[in-house]
Amino acid sequence: MFLIEQRDNERTIECPACSISETIVGDERLQAFEERRAEDGLLYRCLECGASGPASP
């Protein structure tokens, strides 16, 4: 599961496989991850190592 930390208008996403992380502010686009909606929530894919999965609860 991808670790998501949210503070105010800032969101940090960390890959569980390679530990790369990215912080975005507001509506910035992700550069290191791909985000897509699924029936049960958001799914993420790391563009660095290819790992994919849901966000941690």
PDB file of N, CA, C and O in Angstrom:
ATOM      1  N   MET A   1       0.833  -1.186   0.000  1.00  0.00           N
ATOM      2  CA  MET A   1       0.000   0.000   0.000  1.00  0.00           C
ATOM      3  C   MET A   1       0.875   1.246   0.000  1.00  0.00           C
ATOM      4  O   MET A   1       1.900   1.309   0.679  1.00  0.00           O
ATOM      5  N   PHE A   2       0.457   2.206  -0.757  1.00  0.00           N
ATOM      6  CA  PHE A   2       1.192   3.461  -0.856  1.00  0.00           C
ATOM      7  C   PHE A   2       0.854   4.346   0.339  1.00  0.00           C
ATOM      8  O   PHE A   2      -0.314   4.520   0.684  1.00  0.00           O
ATOM      9  N   LEU A   3       1.873   4.895   0.957  1.00  0.00           N
ATOM     10  CA  LEU A   3       1.695   5.752   2.122  1.00  0.00           C
ATOM     11  C   LEU A   3       1.336   7.155   1.649  1.00  0.00           C
ATOM     12  O   LEU A   3       2.070   7.761   0.868  1.00  0.00           O
ATOM     13  N   ILE A   4       0.216   7.664   2.120  1.00  0.00           N
ATOM     14  CA  ILE A   4      -0.236   9.008   1.770  1.00  0.00           C
ATOM     15  C   ILE A   4      -0.306   9.820   3.054  1.00  0.00           C
ATOM     16  O   ILE A   4      -0.971   9.431   4.014  1.00  0.00           O
ATOM     17  N   GLU A   5       0.384  10.944   3.060  1.00  0.00           N
ATOM     18  CA  GLU A   5       0.356  11.857   4.201  1.00  0.00           C
ATOM     19  C   GLU A   5      -0.249  13.161   3.715  1.00  0.00           C
ATOM     20  O   GLU A   5       0.208  13.720   2.718  1.00  0.00           O
ATOM     21  N   GLN A   6      -1.260  13.652   4.395  1.00  0.00           N
ATOM     22  CA  GLN A   6      -1.912  14.883   3.967  1.00  0.00           C
ATOM     23  C   GLN A   6      -1.834  15.923   5.067  1.00  0.00           C
ATOM     24  O   GLN A   6      -2.188  15.659   6.216  1.00  0.00           O
ATOM     25  N   ARG A   7      -1.364  17.117   4.702  1.00  0.00           N
ATOM     26  CA  ARG A   7      -1.308  18.253   5.630  1.00  0.00           C
ATOM     27  C   ARG A   7      -1.816  19.479   4.891  1.00  0.00           C
ATOM     28  O   ARG A   7      -1.270  19.861   3.856  1.00  0.00           O
ATOM     29  N   ASP A   8      -2.851  20.085   5.419  1.00  0.00           N
ATOM     30  CA  ASP A   8      -3.440  21.278   4.812  1.00  0.00           C
ATOM     31  C   ASP A   8      -3.637  21.073   3.318  1.00  0.00           C
ATOM     32  O   ASP A   8      -4.458  20.250   2.913  1.00  0.00           O
ATOM     33  N   ASN A   9      -2.901  21.804   2.493  1.00  0.00           N
ATOM     34  CA  ASN A   9      -3.050  21.760   1.039  1.00  0.00           C
ATOM     35  C   ASN A   9      -1.922  20.952   0.392  1.00  0.00           C
ATOM     36  O   ASN A   9      -1.697  21.054  -0.814  1.00  0.00           O
ATOM     37  N   GLU A  10      -1.217  20.152   1.190  1.00  0.00           N
ATOM     38  CA  GLU A  10      -0.034  19.429   0.728  1.00  0.00           C
ATOM     39  C   GLU A  10      -0.252  17.924   0.896  1.00  0.00           C
ATOM     40  O   GLU A  10      -0.810  17.477   1.898  1.00  0.00           O
ATOM     41  N   ARG A  11       0.190  17.158  -0.083  1.00  0.00           N
ATOM     42  CA  ARG A  11       0.027  15.703  -0.030  1.00  0.00           C
ATOM     43  C   ARG A  11       1.350  15.041  -0.399  1.00  0.00           C
ATOM     44  O   ARG A  11       1.954  15.392  -1.413  1.00  0.00           O
ATOM     45  N   THR A  12       1.805  14.089   0.409  1.00  0.00           N
ATOM     46  CA  THR A  12       3.040  13.353   0.143  1.00  0.00           C
ATOM     47  C   THR A  12       2.686  11.892  -0.094  1.00  0.00           C
ATOM     48  O   THR A  12       1.949  11.288   0.685  1.00  0.00           O
ATOM     49  N   ILE A  13       3.215  11.330  -1.174  1.00  0.00           N
ATOM     50  CA  ILE A  13       2.974   9.939  -1.540  1.00  0.00           C
ATOM     51  C   ILE A  13       4.313   9.220  -1.533  1.00  0.00           C
ATOM     52  O   ILE A  13       5.299   9.725  -2.072  1.00  0.00           O
ATOM     53  N   GLU A  14       4.348   8.026  -0.916  1.00  0.00           N
ATOM     54  CA  GLU A  14       5.591   7.245  -0.866  1.00  0.00           C
ATOM     55  C   GLU A  14       5.342   5.834  -1.383  1.00  0.00           C
ATOM     56  O   GLU A  14       4.364   5.188  -1.006  1.00  0.00           O
ATOM     57  N   CYS A  15       6.233   5.362  -2.245  1.00  0.00           N
ATOM     58  CA  CYS A  15       6.150   4.016  -2.805  1.00  0.00           C
ATOM     59  C   CYS A  15       6.621   2.998  -1.765  1.00  0.00           C
ATOM     60  O   CYS A  15       7.681   3.182  -1.166  1.00  0.00           O
ATOM     61  N   PRO A  16       5.852   1.924  -1.539  1.00  0.00           N
ATOM     62  CA  PRO A  16       6.249   0.918  -0.558  1.00  0.00           C
ATOM     63  C   PRO A  16       7.403   0.036  -1.038  1.00  0.00           C
ATOM     64  O   PRO A  16       8.078  -0.592  -0.223  1.00  0.00           O
ATOM     65  N   ALA A  17       7.634  -0.017  -2.338  1.00  0.00           N
ATOM     66  CA  ALA A  17       8.673  -0.897  -2.885  1.00  0.00           C
ATOM     67  C   ALA A  17      10.044  -0.229  -2.952  1.00  0.00           C
ATOM     68  O   ALA A  17      11.036  -0.799  -2.497  1.00  0.00           O
ATOM     69  N   CYS A  18      10.102   0.979  -3.520  1.00  0.00           N
ATOM     70  CA  CYS A  18      11.408   1.619  -3.711  1.00  0.00           C
ATOM     71  C   CYS A  18      11.608   2.852  -2.835  1.00  0.00           C
ATOM     72  O   CYS A  18      12.675   3.465  -2.871  1.00  0.00           O
ATOM     73  N   SER A  19      10.600   3.222  -2.051  1.00  0.00           N
ATOM     74  CA  SER A  19      10.650   4.336  -1.093  1.00  0.00           C
ATOM     75  C   SER A  19      10.787   5.721  -1.712  1.00  0.00           C
ATOM     76  O   SER A  19      11.047   6.687  -0.994  1.00  0.00           O
ATOM     77  N   ILE A  20      10.619   5.843  -3.030  1.00  0.00           N
ATOM     78  CA  ILE A  20      10.620   7.175  -3.636  1.00  0.00           C
ATOM     79  C   ILE A  20       9.376   7.906  -3.121  1.00  0.00           C
ATOM     80  O   ILE A  20       8.328   7.288  -2.930  1.00  0.00           O
ATOM     81  N   SER A  21       9.487   9.198  -2.901  1.00  0.00           N
ATOM     82  CA  SER A  21       8.326   9.954  -2.443  1.00  0.00           C
ATOM     83  C   SER A  21       8.224  11.262  -3.214  1.00  0.00           C
ATOM     84  O   SER A  21       9.201  11.763  -3.771  1.00  0.00           O
ATOM     85  N   GLU A  22       7.020  11.790  -3.226  1.00  0.00           N
ATOM     86  CA  GLU A  22       6.759  13.046  -3.926  1.00  0.00           C
ATOM     87  C   GLU A  22       5.747  13.840  -3.120  1.00  0.00           C
ATOM     88  O   GLU A  22       4.768  13.288  -2.618  1.00  0.00           O
ATOM     89  N   THR A  23       5.986  15.132  -2.998  1.00  0.00           N
ATOM     90  CA  THR A  23       5.062  16.027  -2.316  1.00  0.00           C
ATOM     91  C   THR A  23       4.487  16.992  -3.337  1.00  0.00           C
ATOM     92  O   THR A  23       5.221  17.626  -4.096  1.00  0.00           O
ATOM     93  N   ILE A  24       3.169  17.095  -3.345  1.00  0.00           N
ATOM     94  CA  ILE A  24       2.511  18.037  -4.246  1.00  0.00           C
ATOM     95  C   ILE A  24       1.652  18.984  -3.421  1.00  0.00           C
ATOM     96  O   ILE A  24       1.189  18.638  -2.334  1.00  0.00           O
ATOM     97  N   VAL A  25       1.449  20.170  -3.948  1.00  0.00           N
ATOM     98  CA  VAL A  25       0.654  21.194  -3.283  1.00  0.00           C
ATOM     99  C   VAL A  25      -0.543  21.515  -4.170  1.00  0.00           C
ATOM    100  O   VAL A  25      -0.403  21.731  -5.373  1.00  0.00           O
ATOM    101  N   GLY A  26      -1.719  21.540  -3.556  1.00  0.00           N
ATOM    102  CA  GLY A  26      -2.927  21.894  -4.285  1.00  0.00           C
ATOM    103  C   GLY A  26      -3.231  20.931  -5.414  1.00  0.00           C
ATOM    104  O   GLY A  26      -3.283  19.717  -5.217  1.00  0.00           O
ATOM    105  N   ASP A  27      -3.432  21.488  -6.606  1.00  0.00           N
ATOM    106  CA  ASP A  27      -3.810  20.691  -7.770  1.00  0.00           C
ATOM    107  C   ASP A  27      -2.636  20.348  -8.676  1.00  0.00           C
ATOM    108  O   ASP A  27      -2.838  20.023  -9.846  1.00  0.00           O
ATOM    109  N   GLU A  28      -1.409  20.413  -8.157  1.00  0.00           N
ATOM    110  CA  GLU A  28      -0.241  20.043  -8.958  1.00  0.00           C
ATOM    111  C   GLU A  28      -0.398  18.608  -9.455  1.00  0.00           C
ATOM    112  O   GLU A  28      -1.038  17.780  -8.806  1.00  0.00           O
ATOM    113  N   ARG A  29       0.190  18.330 -10.604  1.00  0.00           N
ATOM    114  CA  ARG A  29       0.158  16.972 -11.150  1.00  0.00           C
ATOM    115  C   ARG A  29       1.304  16.155 -10.577  1.00  0.00           C
ATOM    116  O   ARG A  29       2.399  16.666 -10.342  1.00  0.00           O
ATOM    117  N   LEU A  30       1.032  14.887 -10.358  1.00  0.00           N
ATOM    118  CA  LEU A  30       2.074  13.966  -9.905  1.00  0.00           C
ATOM    119  C   LEU A  30       3.081  13.740 -11.024  1.00  0.00           C
ATOM    120  O   LEU A  30       2.699  13.628 -12.189  1.00  0.00           O
ATOM    121  N   GLN A  31       4.349  13.675 -10.685  1.00  0.00           N
ATOM    122  CA  GLN A  31       5.401  13.415 -11.660  1.00  0.00           C
ATOM    123  C   GLN A  31       5.957  11.998 -11.515  1.00  0.00           C
ATOM    124  O   GLN A  31       6.290  11.364 -12.515  1.00  0.00           O
ATOM    125  N   ALA A  32       6.062  11.496 -10.284  1.00  0.00           N
ATOM    126  CA  ALA A  32       6.688  10.194 -10.023  1.00  0.00           C
ATOM    127  C   ALA A  32       5.669   9.058  -9.923  1.00  0.00           C
ATOM    128  O   ALA A  32       6.041   7.885  -9.896  1.00  0.00           O
ATOM    129  N   PHE A  33       4.391   9.410  -9.867  1.00  0.00           N
ATOM    130  CA  PHE A  33       3.345   8.407  -9.699  1.00  0.00           C
ATOM    131  C   PHE A  33       2.210   8.644 -10.673  1.00  0.00           C
ATOM    132  O   PHE A  33       1.984   9.761 -11.141  1.00  0.00           O
ATOM    133  N   GLU A  34       1.499   7.562 -10.969  1.00  0.00           N
ATOM    134  CA  GLU A  34       0.279   7.645 -11.759  1.00  0.00           C
ATOM    135  C   GLU A  34      -0.863   7.352 -10.793  1.00  0.00           C
ATOM    136  O   GLU A  34      -0.782   6.418  -9.995  1.00  0.00           O
ATOM    137  N   GLU A  35      -1.912   8.136 -10.864  1.00  0.00           N
ATOM    138  CA  GLU A  35      -3.050   7.986  -9.954  1.00  0.00           C
ATOM    139  C   GLU A  35      -4.292   7.746 -10.794  1.00  0.00           C
ATOM    140  O   GLU A  35      -4.537   8.458 -11.768  1.00  0.00           O
ATOM    141  N   ARG A  36      -5.078   6.741 -10.415  1.00  0.00           N
ATOM    142  CA  ARG A  36      -6.331   6.523 -11.140  1.00  0.00           C
ATOM    143  C   ARG A  36      -7.416   6.082 -10.176  1.00  0.00           C
ATOM    144  O   ARG A  36      -7.145   5.490  -9.132  1.00  0.00           O
ATOM    145  N   ARG A  37      -8.626   6.380 -10.543  1.00  0.00           N
ATOM    146  CA  ARG A  37      -9.769   6.038  -9.699  1.00  0.00           C
ATOM    147  C   ARG A  37     -10.239   4.616 -10.014  1.00  0.00           C
ATOM    148  O   ARG A  37     -10.265   4.193 -11.170  1.00  0.00           O
ATOM    149  N   ALA A  38     -10.604   3.902  -8.969  1.00  0.00           N
ATOM    150  CA  ALA A  38     -11.169   2.560  -9.087  1.00  0.00           C
ATOM    151  C   ALA A  38     -12.442   2.534  -8.246  1.00  0.00           C
ATOM    152  O   ALA A  38     -12.724   3.477  -7.507  1.00  0.00           O
ATOM    153  N   GLU A  39     -13.200   1.462  -8.361  1.00  0.00           N
ATOM    154  CA  GLU A  39     -14.450   1.355  -7.597  1.00  0.00           C
ATOM    155  C   GLU A  39     -14.233   1.495  -6.096  1.00  0.00           C
ATOM    156  O   GLU A  39     -15.051   2.090  -5.395  1.00  0.00           O
ATOM    157  N   ASP A  40     -13.129   0.945  -5.612  1.00  0.00           N
ATOM    158  CA  ASP A  40     -12.884   0.945  -4.165  1.00  0.00           C
ATOM    159  C   ASP A  40     -11.899   2.020  -3.714  1.00  0.00           C
ATOM    160  O   ASP A  40     -11.335   1.912  -2.625  1.00  0.00           O
ATOM    161  N   GLY A  41     -11.681   3.048  -4.521  1.00  0.00           N
ATOM    162  CA  GLY A  41     -10.794   4.144  -4.125  1.00  0.00           C
ATOM    163  C   GLY A  41      -9.730   4.432  -5.162  1.00  0.00           C
ATOM    164  O   GLY A  41      -9.843   4.006  -6.311  1.00  0.00           O
ATOM    165  N   LEU A  42      -8.695   5.154  -4.759  1.00  0.00           N
ATOM    166  CA  LEU A  42      -7.614   5.512  -5.669  1.00  0.00           C
ATOM    167  C   LEU A  42      -6.553   4.423  -5.714  1.00  0.00           C
ATOM    168  O   LEU A  42      -6.238   3.801  -4.699  1.00  0.00           O
ATOM    169  N   LEU A  43      -6.008   4.203  -6.904  1.00  0.00           N
ATOM    170  CA  LEU A  43      -4.892   3.282  -7.086  1.00  0.00           C
ATOM    171  C   LEU A  43      -3.704   4.082  -7.581  1.00  0.00           C
ATOM    172  O   LEU A  43      -3.862   5.038  -8.340  1.00  0.00           O
ATOM    173  N   TYR A  44      -2.518   3.692  -7.152  1.00  0.00           N
ATOM    174  CA  TYR A  44      -1.293   4.395  -7.526  1.00  0.00           C
ATOM    175  C   TYR A  44      -0.327   3.443  -8.207  1.00  0.00           C
ATOM    176  O   TYR A  44      -0.316   2.245  -7.922  1.00  0.00           O
ATOM    177  N   ARG A  45       0.491   3.985  -9.117  1.00  0.00           N
ATOM    178  CA  ARG A  45       1.562   3.220  -9.749  1.00  0.00           C
ATOM    179  C   ARG A  45       2.807   4.080  -9.736  1.00  0.00           C
ATOM    180  O   ARG A  45       2.783   5.238 -10.153  1.00  0.00           O
ATOM    181  N   CYS A  46       3.903   3.501  -9.251  1.00  0.00           N
ATOM    182  CA  CYS A  46       5.189   4.195  -9.199  1.00  0.00           C
ATOM    183  C   CYS A  46       5.816   4.140 -10.587  1.00  0.00           C
ATOM    184  O   CYS A  46       5.985   3.057 -11.146  1.00  0.00           O
ATOM    185  N   LEU A  47       6.160   5.285 -11.143  1.00  0.00           N
ATOM    186  CA  LEU A  47       6.763   5.329 -12.468  1.00  0.00           C
ATOM    187  C   LEU A  47       8.242   4.971 -12.423  1.00  0.00           C
ATOM    188  O   LEU A  47       8.858   4.755 -13.467  1.00  0.00           O
ATOM    189  N   GLU A  48       8.819   4.905 -11.229  1.00  0.00           N
ATOM    190  CA  GLU A  48      10.235   4.557 -11.065  1.00  0.00           C
ATOM    191  C   GLU A  48      10.440   3.040 -11.104  1.00  0.00           C
ATOM    192  O   GLU A  48      11.281   2.546 -11.855  1.00  0.00           O
ATOM    193  N   CYS A  49       9.673   2.300 -10.295  1.00  0.00           N
ATOM    194  CA  CYS A  49       9.895   0.848 -10.192  1.00  0.00           C
ATOM    195  C   CYS A  49       8.732   0.006 -10.720  1.00  0.00           C
ATOM    196  O   CYS A  49       8.876  -1.205 -10.884  1.00  0.00           O
ATOM    197  N   GLY A  50       7.573   0.636 -10.989  1.00  0.00           N
ATOM    198  CA  GLY A  50       6.431  -0.088 -11.540  1.00  0.00           C
ATOM    199  C   GLY A  50       5.479  -0.678 -10.514  1.00  0.00           C
ATOM    200  O   GLY A  50       4.466  -1.268 -10.890  1.00  0.00           O
ATOM    201  N   ALA A  51       5.776  -0.536  -9.228  1.00  0.00           N
ATOM    202  CA  ALA A  51       4.883  -1.064  -8.188  1.00  0.00           C
ATOM    203  C   ALA A  51       3.532  -0.358  -8.270  1.00  0.00           C
ATOM    204  O   ALA A  51       3.461   0.825  -8.604  1.00  0.00           O
ATOM    205  N   SER A  52       2.465  -1.088  -7.964  1.00  0.00           N
ATOM    206  CA  SER A  52       1.146  -0.465  -7.989  1.00  0.00           C
ATOM    207  C   SER A  52       0.282  -1.028  -6.874  1.00  0.00           C
ATOM    208  O   SER A  52       0.513  -2.132  -6.380  1.00  0.00           O
ATOM    209  N   GLY A  53      -0.716  -0.245  -6.489  1.00  0.00           N
ATOM    210  CA  GLY A  53      -1.632  -0.679  -5.444  1.00  0.00           C
ATOM    211  C   GLY A  53      -2.398   0.487  -4.867  1.00  0.00           C
ATOM    212  O   GLY A  53      -2.260   1.623  -5.321  1.00  0.00           O
ATOM    213  N   PRO A  54      -3.213   0.198  -3.857  1.00  0.00           N
ATOM    214  CA  PRO A  54      -4.032   1.235  -3.230  1.00  0.00           C
ATOM    215  C   PRO A  54      -3.235   2.056  -2.219  1.00  0.00           C
ATOM    216  O   PRO A  54      -2.103   1.725  -1.866  1.00  0.00           O
ATOM    217  N   ALA A  55      -3.859   3.121  -1.775  1.00  0.00           N
ATOM    218  CA  ALA A  55      -3.276   3.944  -0.710  1.00  0.00           C
ATOM    219  C   ALA A  55      -3.565   3.285   0.629  1.00  0.00           C
ATOM    220  O   ALA A  55      -4.558   2.571   0.774  1.00  0.00           O
ATOM    221  N   SER A  56      -2.708   3.522   1.599  1.00  0.00           N
ATOM    222  CA  SER A  56      -2.955   2.992   2.943  1.00  0.00           C
ATOM    223  C   SER A  56      -4.151   3.717   3.547  1.00  0.00           C
ATOM    224  O   SER A  56      -4.369   4.896   3.268  1.00  0.00           O
ATOM    225  N   PRO A  57      -4.928   3.015   4.376  1.00  0.00           N
ATOM    226  CA  PRO A  57      -6.125   3.648   4.963  1.00  0.00           C
ATOM    227  C   PRO A  57      -5.783   4.741   5.948  1.00  0.00           C
ATOM    228  O   PRO A  57      -6.681   5.361   6.520  1.00  0.00           O
TER     229      PRO A  57
END
